[in-house]
């Protein structure tokens, strides 16, 4: 593995995160339940992780503020524009995948 310095590593990780967030903003057809069922995390998880990282660094950032960063708009607006009711199949897959939580 190529060795890189810490500052470069952090910058690369940040760039990859920004690209992931932009990708998810563009893919509004992919519902959070689909992400949860396939990958075990969703946009809301990213927002929670973002807010937790801010808190660990002593930064005041609410979960709702972090959601707006991830979604690119207030969550309520994104939900009204893009979220669909989960199908019975999606709900069953979610229940099965998260039965131990």
Secondary structure, DSSP 8 states (H G I E B T S, - for coil): -----HHHHHHHHHHHHHHHHHHHHH-TTS-HHHHHHHHS--HHHHHHHHHHHHHHTT----HHHHHHHHHSS-HHHHHHHH-----HHHHHHHHHHTTT-
